[in-house]
Amino acid sequence: MAARPFPEPPLTDSAVLLCPWEDSDLEFVVTSCQDPDVARFSPAIQFPYTEPDARVRAERGQPGAEIGDDRLLAGA
């Protein structure tokens, strides 16, 4: 199955914009994942979550990528 393109225009509700992952999102993701509740409610996120963890996840993608049904998104 071919990957589907990201929506155009991007998904937004005026408060949150979902957009493709960019390297500039890395620091925010790592900082956000330091919250113990993220680990508590997101078992796929290890605690503590480090910059190398975020880089590996971004490079590897998410489950579903191999069938073109994956979107690594960042909220802005």
N, CA, C, O and CB atoms as a CASP TS submission, in Angstrom:
PFRMAT TS
TARGET T0000
AUTHOR 0000-0000-0000
METHOD Language model
MODEL 1
PARENT N/A
ATOM      1  N   MET     1       0.851  -1.170   0.000  1.00  0.00           N
ATOM      2  CA  MET     1       0.000   0.000   0.000  1.00  0.00           C
ATOM      3  C   MET     1       0.899   1.236   0.000  1.00  0.00           C
ATOM      4  O   MET     1       1.839   1.315   0.791  1.00  0.00           O
ATOM      5  CB  MET     1      -0.969  -0.004   1.226  1.00  0.00           C
ATOM      6  N   ALA     2       0.625   2.184  -0.863  1.00  0.00           N
ATOM      7  CA  ALA     2       1.409   3.411  -0.937  1.00  0.00           C
ATOM      8  C   ALA     2       1.038   4.351   0.205  1.00  0.00           C
ATOM      9  O   ALA     2      -0.108   4.390   0.653  1.00  0.00           O
ATOM     10  CB  ALA     2       1.197   4.105  -2.291  1.00  0.00           C
ATOM     11  N   ALA     3       2.021   5.097   0.660  1.00  0.00           N
ATOM     12  CA  ALA     3       1.775   6.072   1.724  1.00  0.00           C
ATOM     13  C   ALA     3       0.843   7.164   1.212  1.00  0.00           C
ATOM     14  O   ALA     3       0.948   7.615   0.071  1.00  0.00           O
ATOM     15  CB  ALA     3       3.108   6.687   2.233  1.00  0.00           C
ATOM     16  N   ARG     4      -0.054   7.567   2.071  1.00  0.00           N
ATOM     17  CA  ARG     4      -0.952   8.660   1.715  1.00  0.00           C
ATOM     18  C   ARG     4      -0.289   9.981   2.060  1.00  0.00           C
ATOM     19  O   ARG     4       0.463  10.052   3.032  1.00  0.00           O
ATOM     20  CB  ARG     4      -2.315   8.524   2.439  1.00  0.00           C
ATOM     21  N   PRO     5      -0.550  11.034   1.283  1.00  0.00           N
ATOM     22  CA  PRO     5       0.055  12.329   1.590  1.00  0.00           C
ATOM     23  C   PRO     5      -0.578  12.937   2.841  1.00  0.00           C
ATOM     24  O   PRO     5      -1.695  12.583   3.219  1.00  0.00           O
ATOM     25  CB  PRO     5      -0.095  13.289   0.395  1.00  0.00           C
ATOM     26  N   PHE     6       0.137  13.843   3.468  1.00  0.00           N
ATOM     27  CA  PHE     6      -0.420  14.565   4.596  1.00  0.00           C
ATOM     28  C   PHE     6      -1.568  15.444   4.101  1.00  0.00           C
ATOM     29  O   PHE     6      -1.573  15.868   2.945  1.00  0.00           O
ATOM     30  CB  PHE     6       0.671  15.416   5.307  1.00  0.00           C
ATOM     31  N   PRO     7      -2.528  15.714   4.965  1.00  0.00           N
ATOM     32  CA  PRO     7      -3.660  16.545   4.548  1.00  0.00           C
ATOM     33  C   PRO     7      -3.208  17.945   4.133  1.00  0.00           C
ATOM     34  O   PRO     7      -2.285  18.511   4.720  1.00  0.00           O
ATOM     35  CB  PRO     7      -4.687  16.644   5.677  1.00  0.00           C
ATOM     36  N   GLU     8      -3.851  18.476   3.143  1.00  0.00           N
ATOM     37  CA  GLU     8      -3.590  19.844   2.711  1.00  0.00           C
ATOM     38  C   GLU     8      -4.927  20.531   2.554  1.00  0.00           C
ATOM     39  O   GLU     8      -5.706  20.118   1.694  1.00  0.00           O
ATOM     40  CB  GLU     8      -2.768  19.889   1.380  1.00  0.00           C
ATOM     41  N   PRO     9      -5.234  21.529   3.310  1.00  0.00           N
ATOM     42  CA  PRO     9      -4.389  22.197   4.283  1.00  0.00           C
ATOM     43  C   PRO     9      -4.174  21.327   5.517  1.00  0.00           C
ATOM     44  O   PRO     9      -4.921  20.374   5.737  1.00  0.00           O
ATOM     45  CB  PRO     9      -4.999  23.534   4.681  1.00  0.00           C
ATOM     46  N   PRO    10      -3.149  21.647   6.335  1.00  0.00           N
ATOM     47  CA  PRO    10      -2.874  20.855   7.544  1.00  0.00           C
ATOM     48  C   PRO    10      -4.057  20.844   8.505  1.00  0.00           C
ATOM     49  O   PRO    10      -4.887  21.753   8.496  1.00  0.00           O
ATOM     50  CB  PRO    10      -1.644  21.400   8.258  1.00  0.00           C
ATOM     51  N   LEU    11      -4.126  19.799   9.338  1.00  0.00           N
ATOM     52  CA  LEU    11      -5.192  19.675  10.316  1.00  0.00           C
ATOM     53  C   LEU    11      -4.978  20.664  11.456  1.00  0.00           C
ATOM     54  O   LEU    11      -3.902  20.700  12.052  1.00  0.00           O
ATOM     55  CB  LEU    11      -5.269  18.240  10.856  1.00  0.00           C
ATOM     56  N   THR    12      -5.984  21.456  11.757  1.00  0.00           N
ATOM     57  CA  THR    12      -5.887  22.424  12.841  1.00  0.00           C
ATOM     58  C   THR    12      -7.275  22.751  13.361  1.00  0.00           C
ATOM     59  O   THR    12      -8.279  22.615  12.663  1.00  0.00           O
ATOM     60  CB  THR    12      -5.168  23.703  12.373  1.00  0.00           C
ATOM     61  N   ASP    13      -7.294  23.188  14.610  1.00  0.00           N
ATOM     62  CA  ASP    13      -8.551  23.681  15.190  1.00  0.00           C
ATOM     63  C   ASP    13      -8.340  25.079  15.770  1.00  0.00           C
ATOM     64  O   ASP    13      -9.080  25.501  16.660  1.00  0.00           O
ATOM     65  CB  ASP    13      -9.073  22.709  16.289  1.00  0.00           C
ATOM     66  N   SER    14      -7.351  25.783  15.278  1.00  0.00           N
ATOM     67  CA  SER    14      -6.950  27.122  15.707  1.00  0.00           C
ATOM     68  C   SER    14      -6.147  27.114  17.002  1.00  0.00           C
ATOM     69  O   SER    14      -5.482  28.104  17.304  1.00  0.00           O
ATOM     70  CB  SER    14      -8.167  27.988  15.879  1.00  0.00           C
ATOM     71  N   ALA    15      -6.186  26.031  17.777  1.00  0.00           N
ATOM     72  CA  ALA    15      -5.370  25.930  18.985  1.00  0.00           C
ATOM     73  C   ALA    15      -4.214  24.968  18.772  1.00  0.00           C
ATOM     74  O   ALA    15      -3.126  25.179  19.307  1.00  0.00           O
ATOM     75  CB  ALA    15      -6.221  25.478  20.174  1.00  0.00           C
ATOM     76  N   VAL    16      -4.441  23.910  17.992  1.00  0.00           N
ATOM     77  CA  VAL    16      -3.436  22.880  17.744  1.00  0.00           C
ATOM     78  C   VAL    16      -3.313  22.683  16.244  1.00  0.00           C
ATOM     79  O   VAL    16      -4.309  22.618  15.523  1.00  0.00           O
ATOM     80  CB  VAL    16      -3.804  21.541  18.456  1.00  0.00           C
ATOM     81  N   LEU    17      -2.085  22.591  15.795  1.00  0.00           N
ATOM     82  CA  LEU    17      -1.805  22.307  14.393  1.00  0.00           C
ATOM     83  C   LEU    17      -1.037  20.996  14.332  1.00  0.00           C
ATOM     84  O   LEU    17       0.036  20.886  14.925  1.00  0.00           O
ATOM     85  CB  LEU    17      -1.002  23.471  13.716  1.00  0.00           C
ATOM     86  N   LEU    18      -1.562  20.006  13.632  1.00  0.00           N
ATOM     87  CA  LEU    18      -0.844  18.747  13.438  1.00  0.00           C
ATOM     88  C   LEU    18      -0.078  18.836  12.130  1.00  0.00           C
ATOM     89  O   LEU    18      -0.645  19.106  11.071  1.00  0.00           O
ATOM     90  CB  LEU    18      -1.822  17.523  13.435  1.00  0.00           C
ATOM     91  N   CYS    19       1.210  18.604  12.226  1.00  0.00           N
ATOM     92  CA  CYS    19       2.062  18.743  11.057  1.00  0.00           C
ATOM     93  C   CYS    19       3.137  17.669  11.090  1.00  0.00           C
ATOM     94  O   CYS    19       3.365  17.052  12.131  1.00  0.00           O
ATOM     95  CB  CYS    19       2.693  20.150  10.996  1.00  0.00           C
ATOM     96  N   PRO    20       3.800  17.440   9.964  1.00  0.00           N
ATOM     97  CA  PRO    20       4.867  16.440   9.947  1.00  0.00           C
ATOM     98  C   PRO    20       5.967  16.797  10.945  1.00  0.00           C
ATOM     99  O   PRO    20       6.234  17.971  11.201  1.00  0.00           O
ATOM    100  CB  PRO    20       5.456  16.310   8.536  1.00  0.00           C
ATOM    101  N   TRP    21       6.599  15.764  11.501  1.00  0.00           N
ATOM    102  CA  TRP    21       7.707  15.902  12.445  1.00  0.00           C
ATOM    103  C   TRP    21       8.852  16.660  11.787  1.00  0.00           C
ATOM    104  O   TRP    21       9.162  16.442  10.616  1.00  0.00           O
ATOM    105  CB  TRP    21       8.189  14.517  12.941  1.00  0.00           C
ATOM    106  N   GLU    22       9.479  17.555  12.554  1.00  0.00           N
ATOM    107  CA  GLU    22      10.686  18.249  12.120  1.00  0.00           C
ATOM    108  C   GLU    22      11.721  18.144  13.241  1.00  0.00           C
ATOM    109  O   GLU    22      11.368  17.959  14.406  1.00  0.00           O
ATOM    110  CB  GLU    22      10.384  19.751  11.761  1.00  0.00           C
ATOM    111  N   ASP    23      12.978  18.260  12.889  1.00  0.00           N
ATOM    112  CA  ASP    23      14.039  18.193  13.899  1.00  0.00           C
ATOM    113  C   ASP    23      13.848  19.220  15.009  1.00  0.00           C
ATOM    114  O   ASP    23      14.244  18.984  16.150  1.00  0.00           O
ATOM    115  CB  ASP    23      15.392  18.398  13.246  1.00  0.00           C
ATOM    116  N   SER    24      13.246  20.349  14.680  1.00  0.00           N
ATOM    117  CA  SER    24      13.039  21.396  15.682  1.00  0.00           C
ATOM    118  C   SER    24      12.036  20.973  16.759  1.00  0.00           C
ATOM    119  O   SER    24      11.934  21.642  17.787  1.00  0.00           O
ATOM    120  CB  SER    24      12.560  22.674  15.007  1.00  0.00           C
ATOM    121  N   ASP    25      11.296  19.882  16.550  1.00  0.00           N
ATOM    122  CA  ASP    25      10.336  19.375  17.536  1.00  0.00           C
ATOM    123  C   ASP    25      11.013  18.542  18.626  1.00  0.00           C
ATOM    124  O   ASP    25      10.410  18.270  19.664  1.00  0.00           O
ATOM    125  CB  ASP    25       9.268  18.540  16.841  1.00  0.00           C
ATOM    126  N   LEU    26      12.246  18.143  18.396  1.00  0.00           N
ATOM    127  CA  LEU    26      12.928  17.195  19.277  1.00  0.00           C
ATOM    128  C   LEU    26      12.986  17.662  20.735  1.00  0.00           C
ATOM    129  O   LEU    26      12.628  16.904  21.637  1.00  0.00           O
ATOM    130  CB  LEU    26      14.329  16.952  18.772  1.00  0.00           C
ATOM    131  N   GLU    27      13.425  18.879  20.973  1.00  0.00           N
ATOM    132  CA  GLU    27      13.568  19.369  22.342  1.00  0.00           C
ATOM    133  C   GLU    27      12.228  19.369  23.081  1.00  0.00           C
ATOM    134  O   GLU    27      12.163  18.974  24.246  1.00  0.00           O
ATOM    135  CB  GLU    27      14.162  20.778  22.338  1.00  0.00           C
ATOM    136  N   PHE    28      11.171  19.806  22.418  1.00  0.00           N
ATOM    137  CA  PHE    28       9.843  19.828  23.042  1.00  0.00           C
ATOM    138  C   PHE    28       9.371  18.416  23.388  1.00  0.00           C
ATOM    139  O   PHE    28       8.822  18.190  24.466  1.00  0.00           O
ATOM    140  CB  PHE    28       8.827  20.507  22.113  1.00  0.00           C
ATOM    141  N   VAL    29       9.584  17.472  22.476  1.00  0.00           N
ATOM    142  CA  VAL    29       9.159  16.085  22.716  1.00  0.00           C
ATOM    143  C   VAL    29       9.890  15.502  23.919  1.00  0.00           C
ATOM    144  O   VAL    29       9.269  14.891  24.789  1.00  0.00           O
ATOM    145  CB  VAL    29       9.412  15.214  21.467  1.00  0.00           C
ATOM    146  N   VAL    30      11.198  15.686  23.969  1.00  0.00           N
ATOM    147  CA  VAL    30      11.991  15.150  25.085  1.00  0.00           C
ATOM    148  C   VAL    30      11.537  15.781  26.397  1.00  0.00           C
ATOM    149  O   VAL    30      11.344  15.075  27.386  1.00  0.00           O
ATOM    150  CB  VAL    30      13.506  15.407  24.861  1.00  0.00           C
ATOM    151  N   THR    31      11.366  17.097  26.416  1.00  0.00           N
ATOM    152  CA  THR    31      10.926  17.787  27.629  1.00  0.00           C
ATOM    153  C   THR    31       9.538  17.297  28.059  1.00  0.00           C
ATOM    154  O   THR    31       9.313  17.034  29.241  1.00  0.00           O
ATOM    155  CB  THR    31      10.907  19.314  27.402  1.00  0.00           C
ATOM    156  N   SER    32       8.630  17.177  27.127  1.00  0.00           N
ATOM    157  CA  SER    32       7.270  16.716  27.448  1.00  0.00           C
ATOM    158  C   SER    32       7.266  15.313  28.022  1.00  0.00           C
ATOM    159  O   SER    32       6.474  15.004  28.912  1.00  0.00           O
ATOM    160  CB  SER    32       6.392  16.759  26.210  1.00  0.00           C
ATOM    161  N   CYS    33       8.138  14.471  27.522  1.00  0.00           N
ATOM    162  CA  CYS    33       8.169  13.074  27.964  1.00  0.00           C
ATOM    163  C   CYS    33       8.849  12.893  29.317  1.00  0.00           C
ATOM    164  O   CYS    33       8.939  11.769  29.809  1.00  0.00           O
ATOM    165  CB  CYS    33       8.874  12.227  26.932  1.00  0.00           C
ATOM    166  N   GLN    34       9.326  13.967  29.925  1.00  0.00           N
ATOM    167  CA  GLN    34       9.876  13.884  31.280  1.00  0.00           C
ATOM    168  C   GLN    34       8.775  13.856  32.331  1.00  0.00           C
ATOM    169  O   GLN    34       9.036  13.573  33.500  1.00  0.00           O
ATOM    170  CB  GLN    34      10.813  15.057  31.543  1.00  0.00           C
ATOM    171  N   ASP    35       7.554  14.146  31.920  1.00  0.00           N
ATOM    172  CA  ASP    35       6.409  14.116  32.827  1.00  0.00           C
ATOM    173  C   ASP    35       6.098  12.655  33.168  1.00  0.00           C
ATOM    174  O   ASP    35       5.833  11.864  32.263  1.00  0.00           O
ATOM    175  CB  ASP    35       5.160  14.826  32.188  1.00  0.00           C
ATOM    176  N   PRO    36       6.125  12.280  34.447  1.00  0.00           N
ATOM    177  CA  PRO    36       5.845  10.892  34.819  1.00  0.00           C
ATOM    178  C   PRO    36       4.481  10.390  34.342  1.00  0.00           C
ATOM    179  O   PRO    36       4.308   9.190  34.129  1.00  0.00           O
ATOM    180  CB  PRO    36       5.929  10.748  36.312  1.00  0.00           C
ATOM    181  N   ASP    37       3.513  11.292  34.171  1.00  0.00           N
ATOM    182  CA  ASP    37       2.199  10.857  33.680  1.00  0.00           C
ATOM    183  C   ASP    37       2.248  10.413  32.225  1.00  0.00           C
ATOM    184  O   ASP    37       1.435   9.592  31.801  1.00  0.00           O
ATOM    185  CB  ASP    37       1.184  11.979  33.835  1.00  0.00           C
ATOM    186  N   VAL    38       3.197  10.949  31.454  1.00  0.00           N
ATOM    187  CA  VAL    38       3.343  10.481  30.074  1.00  0.00           C
ATOM    188  C   VAL    38       3.728   9.002  30.090  1.00  0.00           C
ATOM    189  O   VAL    38       3.156   8.197  29.356  1.00  0.00           O
ATOM    190  CB  VAL    38       4.412  11.327  29.303  1.00  0.00           C
ATOM    191  N   ALA    39       4.701   8.652  30.931  1.00  0.00           N
ATOM    192  CA  ALA    39       5.106   7.246  31.043  1.00  0.00           C
ATOM    193  C   ALA    39       3.965   6.404  31.607  1.00  0.00           C
ATOM    194  O   ALA    39       3.747   5.269  31.182  1.00  0.00           O
ATOM    195  CB  ALA    39       6.360   7.110  31.936  1.00  0.00           C
ATOM    196  N   ARG    40       3.257   6.960  32.548  1.00  0.00           N
ATOM    197  CA  ARG    40       2.160   6.209  33.187  1.00  0.00           C
ATOM    198  C   ARG    40       1.057   5.860  32.188  1.00  0.00           C
ATOM    199  O   ARG    40       0.557   4.736  32.185  1.00  0.00           O
ATOM    200  CB  ARG    40       1.567   7.020  34.349  1.00  0.00           C
ATOM    201  N   PHE    41       0.681   6.809  31.351  1.00  0.00           N
ATOM    202  CA  PHE    41      -0.442   6.611  30.435  1.00  0.00           C
ATOM    203  C   PHE    41      -0.025   6.244  29.016  1.00  0.00           C
ATOM    204  O   PHE    41      -0.877   5.974  28.170  1.00  0.00           O
ATOM    205  CB  PHE    41      -1.274   7.849  30.393  1.00  0.00           C
ATOM    206  N   SER    42       1.265   6.231  28.753  1.00  0.00           N
ATOM    207  CA  SER    42       1.780   5.874  27.426  1.00  0.00           C
ATOM    208  C   SER    42       2.865   4.824  27.600  1.00  0.00           C
ATOM    209  O   SER    42       4.049   5.161  27.594  1.00  0.00           O
ATOM    210  CB  SER    42       2.335   7.131  26.668  1.00  0.00           C
ATOM    211  N   PRO    43       2.492   3.570  27.754  1.00  0.00           N
ATOM    212  CA  PRO    43       3.489   2.537  28.040  1.00  0.00           C
ATOM    213  C   PRO    43       4.558   2.379  26.952  1.00  0.00           C
ATOM    214  O   PRO    43       5.611   1.797  27.215  1.00  0.00           O
ATOM    215  CB  PRO    43       2.796   1.226  28.240  1.00  0.00           C
ATOM    216  N   ALA    44       4.317   2.872  25.763  1.00  0.00           N
ATOM    217  CA  ALA    44       5.331   2.778  24.708  1.00  0.00           C
ATOM    218  C   ALA    44       6.446   3.801  24.897  1.00  0.00           C
ATOM    219  O   ALA    44       7.492   3.703  24.255  1.00  0.00           O
ATOM    220  CB  ALA    44       4.686   2.968  23.341  1.00  0.00           C
ATOM    221  N   ILE    45       6.230   4.783  25.776  1.00  0.00           N
ATOM    222  CA  ILE    45       7.232   5.803  26.056  1.00  0.00           C
ATOM    223  C   ILE    45       7.958   5.421  27.339  1.00  0.00           C
ATOM    224  O   ILE    45       7.357   5.394  28.413  1.00  0.00           O
ATOM    225  CB  ILE    45       6.585   7.219  26.175  1.00  0.00           C
ATOM    226  N   GLN    46       9.255   5.127  27.227  1.00  0.00           N
ATOM    227  CA  GLN    46      10.015   4.750  28.424  1.00  0.00           C
ATOM    228  C   GLN    46      10.296   5.990  29.264  1.00  0.00           C
ATOM    229  O   GLN    46      10.217   7.117  28.774  1.00  0.00           O
ATOM    230  CB  GLN    46      11.344   4.040  28.040  1.00  0.00           C
ATOM    231  N   PHE    47      10.618   5.772  30.510  1.00  0.00           N
ATOM    232  CA  PHE    47      10.919   6.869  31.428  1.00  0.00           C
ATOM    233  C   PHE    47      12.207   6.546  32.148  1.00  0.00           C
ATOM    234  O   PHE    47      12.308   5.456  32.712  1.00  0.00           O
ATOM    235  CB  PHE    47       9.761   7.106  32.440  1.00  0.00           C
ATOM    236  N   PRO    48      13.178   7.401  32.167  1.00  0.00           N
ATOM    237  CA  PRO    48      13.174   8.713  31.518  1.00  0.00           C
ATOM    238  C   PRO    48      13.345   8.582  30.003  1.00  0.00           C
ATOM    239  O   PRO    48      13.919   7.609  29.513  1.00  0.00           O
ATOM    240  CB  PRO    48      14.288   9.597  32.098  1.00  0.00           C
ATOM    241  N   TYR    49      12.852   9.549  29.291  1.00  0.00           N
ATOM    242  CA  TYR    49      12.901   9.597  27.837  1.00  0.00           C
ATOM    243  C   TYR    49      14.004  10.575  27.449  1.00  0.00           C
ATOM    244  O   TYR    49      13.994  11.726  27.883  1.00  0.00           O
ATOM    245  CB  TYR    49      11.516  10.019  27.224  1.00  0.00           C
ATOM    246  N   THR    50      14.943  10.126  26.642  1.00  0.00           N
ATOM    247  CA  THR    50      16.117  10.934  26.327  1.00  0.00           C
ATOM    248  C   THR    50      16.098  11.411  24.871  1.00  0.00           C
ATOM    249  O   THR    50      15.286  10.962  24.062  1.00  0.00           O
ATOM    250  CB  THR    50      17.392  10.135  26.599  1.00  0.00           C
ATOM    251  N   GLU    51      17.003  12.322  24.568  1.00  0.00           N
ATOM    252  CA  GLU    51      17.122  12.796  23.187  1.00  0.00           C
ATOM    253  C   GLU    51      17.444  11.650  22.228  1.00  0.00           C
ATOM    254  O   GLU    51      16.849  11.586  21.153  1.00  0.00           O
ATOM    255  CB  GLU    51      18.202  13.879  23.089  1.00  0.00           C
ATOM    256  N   PRO    52      18.371  10.732  22.575  1.00  0.00           N
ATOM    257  CA  PRO    52      18.594   9.597  21.676  1.00  0.00           C
ATOM    258  C   PRO    52      17.328   8.742  21.473  1.00  0.00           C
ATOM    259  O   PRO    52      17.098   8.232  20.376  1.00  0.00           O
ATOM    260  CB  PRO    52      19.719   8.724  22.225  1.00  0.00           C
ATOM    261  N   ASP    53      16.511   8.588  22.524  1.00  0.00           N
ATOM    262  CA  ASP    53      15.251   7.847  22.374  1.00  0.00           C
ATOM    263  C   ASP    53      14.371   8.516  21.321  1.00  0.00           C
ATOM    264  O   ASP    53      13.812   7.844  20.453  1.00  0.00           O
ATOM    265  CB  ASP    53      14.498   7.761  23.729  1.00  0.00           C
ATOM    266  N   ALA    54      14.251   9.830  21.400  1.00  0.00           N
ATOM    267  CA  ALA    54      13.406  10.569  20.462  1.00  0.00           C
ATOM    268  C   ALA    54      13.954  10.481  19.039  1.00  0.00           C
ATOM    269  O   ALA    54      13.192  10.340  18.082  1.00  0.00           O
ATOM    270  CB  ALA    54      13.289  12.036  20.891  1.00  0.00           C
ATOM    271  N   ARG    55      15.273  10.564  18.903  1.00  0.00           N
ATOM    272  CA  ARG    55      15.874  10.478  17.563  1.00  0.00           C
ATOM    273  C   ARG    55      15.627   9.106  16.931  1.00  0.00           C
ATOM    274  O   ARG    55      15.287   9.013  15.751  1.00  0.00           O
ATOM    275  CB  ARG    55      17.389  10.757  17.636  1.00  0.00           C
ATOM    276  N   VAL    56      15.798   8.048  17.718  1.00  0.00           N
ATOM    277  CA  VAL    56      15.561   6.689  17.206  1.00  0.00           C
ATOM    278  C   VAL    56      14.113   6.537  16.780  1.00  0.00           C
ATOM    279  O   VAL    56      13.830   5.998  15.710  1.00  0.00           O
ATOM    280  CB  VAL    56      15.917   5.626  18.270  1.00  0.00           C
ATOM    281  N   ARG    57      13.194   7.009  17.613  1.00  0.00           N
ATOM    282  CA  ARG    57      11.770   6.882  17.283  1.00  0.00           C
ATOM    283  C   ARG    57      11.427   7.651  16.009  1.00  0.00           C
ATOM    284  O   ARG    57      10.664   7.163  15.175  1.00  0.00           O
ATOM    285  CB  ARG    57      10.904   7.385  18.449  1.00  0.00           C
ATOM    286  N   ALA    58      11.986   8.848  15.857  1.00  0.00           N
ATOM    287  CA  ALA    58      11.722   9.647  14.664  1.00  0.00           C
ATOM    288  C   ALA    58      12.314   8.997  13.414  1.00  0.00           C
ATOM    289  O   ALA    58      11.690   9.004  12.353  1.00  0.00           O
ATOM    290  CB  ALA    58      12.285  11.058  14.837  1.00  0.00           C
ATOM    291  N   GLU    59      13.516   8.437  13.540  1.00  0.00           N
ATOM    292  CA  GLU    59      14.159   7.798  12.396  1.00  0.00           C
ATOM    293  C   GLU    59      13.474   6.497  12.013  1.00  0.00           C
ATOM    294  O   GLU    59      13.357   6.170  10.833  1.00  0.00           O
ATOM    295  CB  GLU    59      15.620   7.539  12.695  1.00  0.00           C
ATOM    296  N   ARG    60      13.022   5.757  13.021  1.00  0.00           N
ATOM    297  CA  ARG    60      12.391   4.453  12.791  1.00  0.00           C
ATOM    298  C   ARG    60      10.939   4.592  12.370  1.00  0.00           C
ATOM    299  O   ARG    60      10.407   3.739  11.659  1.00  0.00           O
ATOM    300  CB  ARG    60      12.479   3.597  14.043  1.00  0.00           C
ATOM    301  N   GLY    61      10.308   5.654  12.803  1.00  0.00           N
ATOM    302  CA  GLY    61       8.895   5.832  12.508  1.00  0.00           C
ATOM    303  C   GLY    61       8.042   5.093  13.516  1.00  0.00           C
ATOM    304  O   GLY    61       8.538   4.619  14.538  1.00  0.00           O
ATOM    305  N   GLN    62       6.797   5.000  13.232  1.00  0.00           N
ATOM    306  CA  GLN    62       5.811   4.391  14.121  1.00  0.00           C
ATOM    307  C   GLN    62       5.322   3.080  13.517  1.00  0.00           C
ATOM    308  O   GLN    62       5.496   2.838  12.323  1.00  0.00           O
ATOM    309  CB  GLN    62       4.623   5.355  14.373  1.00  0.00           C
ATOM    310  N   PRO    63       4.705   2.230  14.348  1.00  0.00           N
ATOM    311  CA  PRO    63       4.094   1.023  13.780  1.00  0.00           C
ATOM    312  C   PRO    63       3.119   1.420  12.676  1.00  0.00           C
ATOM    313  O   PRO    63       2.368   2.385  12.817  1.00  0.00           O
ATOM    314  CB  PRO    63       3.365   0.193  14.882  1.00  0.00           C
ATOM    315  N   GLY    64       3.137   0.688  11.607  1.00  0.00           N
ATOM    316  CA  GLY    64       2.257   0.981  10.485  1.00  0.00           C
ATOM    317  C   GLY    64       2.990   1.637   9.327  1.00  0.00           C
ATOM    318  O   GLY    64       2.456   1.711   8.220  1.00  0.00           O
ATOM    319  N   ALA    65       4.210   2.116   9.568  1.00  0.00           N
ATOM    320  CA  ALA    65       4.936   2.812   8.509  1.00  0.00           C
ATOM    321  C   ALA    65       5.192   1.908   7.312  1.00  0.00           C
ATOM    322  O   ALA    65       5.165   2.351   6.164  1.00  0.00           O
ATOM    323  CB  ALA    65       6.254   3.346   9.040  1.00  0.00           C
ATOM    324  N   GLU    66       5.438   0.642   7.596  1.00  0.00           N
ATOM    325  CA  GLU    66       5.772  -0.271   6.501  1.00  0.00           C
ATOM    326  C   GLU    66       4.600  -0.517   5.559  1.00  0.00           C
ATOM    327  O   GLU    66       4.802  -0.993   4.442  1.00  0.00           O
ATOM    328  CB  GLU    66       6.251  -1.590   7.059  1.00  0.00           C
ATOM    329  N   ILE    67       3.387  -0.204   5.982  1.00  0.00           N
ATOM    330  CA  ILE    67       2.237  -0.363   5.079  1.00  0.00           C
ATOM    331  C   ILE    67       1.699   0.983   4.624  1.00  0.00           C
ATOM    332  O   ILE    67       0.623   1.066   4.032  1.00  0.00           O
ATOM    333  CB  ILE    67       1.123  -1.160   5.765  1.00  0.00           C
ATOM    334  N   GLY    68       2.467   2.053   4.909  1.00  0.00           N
ATOM    335  CA  GLY    68       2.087   3.367   4.421  1.00  0.00           C
ATOM    336  C   GLY    68       0.949   3.994   5.210  1.00  0.00           C
ATOM    337  O   GLY    68       0.295   4.914   4.719  1.00  0.00           O
ATOM    338  N   ASP    69       0.703   3.515   6.420  1.00  0.00           N
ATOM    339  CA  ASP    69      -0.404   4.039   7.218  1.00  0.00           C
ATOM    340  C   ASP    69       0.116   4.653   8.505  1.00  0.00           C
ATOM    341  O   ASP    69      -0.463   4.458   9.574  1.00  0.00           O
ATOM    342  CB  ASP    69      -1.423   2.933   7.531  1.00  0.00           C
ATOM    343  N   ASP    70       1.205   5.390   8.401  1.00  0.00           N
ATOM    344  CA  ASP    70       1.825   5.977   9.587  1.00  0.00           C
ATOM    345  C   ASP    70       1.984   7.461   9.404  1.00  0.00           C
ATOM    346  O   ASP    70       2.302   7.943   8.317  1.00  0.00           O
ATOM    347  CB  ASP    70       3.179   5.331   9.877  1.00  0.00           C
ATOM    348  N   ARG    71       1.762   8.171  10.468  1.00  0.00           N
ATOM    349  CA  ARG    71       1.984   9.612  10.460  1.00  0.00           C
ATOM    350  C   ARG    71       2.700   9.966  11.755  1.00  0.00           C
ATOM    351  O   ARG    71       2.116   9.861  12.833  1.00  0.00           O
ATOM    352  CB  ARG    71       0.634  10.410  10.312  1.00  0.00           C
ATOM    353  N   LEU    72       3.950  10.382  11.661  1.00  0.00           N
ATOM    354  CA  LEU    72       4.653  10.895  12.830  1.00  0.00           C
ATOM    355  C   LEU    72       4.380  12.387  12.825  1.00  0.00           C
ATOM    356  O   LEU    72       4.953  13.134  12.032  1.00  0.00           O
ATOM    357  CB  LEU    72       6.217  10.565  12.804  1.00  0.00           C
ATOM    358  N   LEU    73       3.501  12.810  13.715  1.00  0.00           N
ATOM    359  CA  LEU    73       3.043  14.189  13.738  1.00  0.00           C
ATOM    360  C   LEU    73       3.540  14.913  14.970  1.00  0.00           C
ATOM    361  O   LEU    73       3.832  14.309  16.002  1.00  0.00           O
ATOM    362  CB  LEU    73       1.534  14.246  13.678  1.00  0.00           C
ATOM    363  N   ALA    74       3.626  16.201  14.834  1.00  0.00           N
ATOM    364  CA  ALA    74       3.963  17.054  15.966  1.00  0.00           C
ATOM    365  C   ALA    74       2.841  18.072  16.118  1.00  0.00           C
ATOM    366  O   ALA    74       2.266  18.533  15.132  1.00  0.00           O
ATOM    367  CB  ALA    74       5.355  17.758  15.768  1.00  0.00           C
ATOM    368  N   GLY    75       2.544  18.408  17.335  1.00  0.00           N
ATOM    369  CA  GLY    75       1.552  19.446  17.593  1.00  0.00           C
ATOM    370  C   GLY    75       2.255  20.775  17.739  1.00  0.00           C
ATOM    371  O   GLY    75       3.295  20.867  18.391  1.00  0.00           O
ATOM    372  N   ALA    76       1.699  21.793  17.141  1.00  0.00           N
ATOM    373  CA  ALA    76       2.300  23.128  17.246  1.00  0.00           C
ATOM    374  C   ALA    76       1.257  24.102  17.755  1.00  0.00           C
ATOM    375  O   ALA    76       1.547  25.287  17.919  1.00  0.00           O
ATOM    376  CB  ALA    76       2.870  23.603  15.877  1.00  0.00           C
TER
END
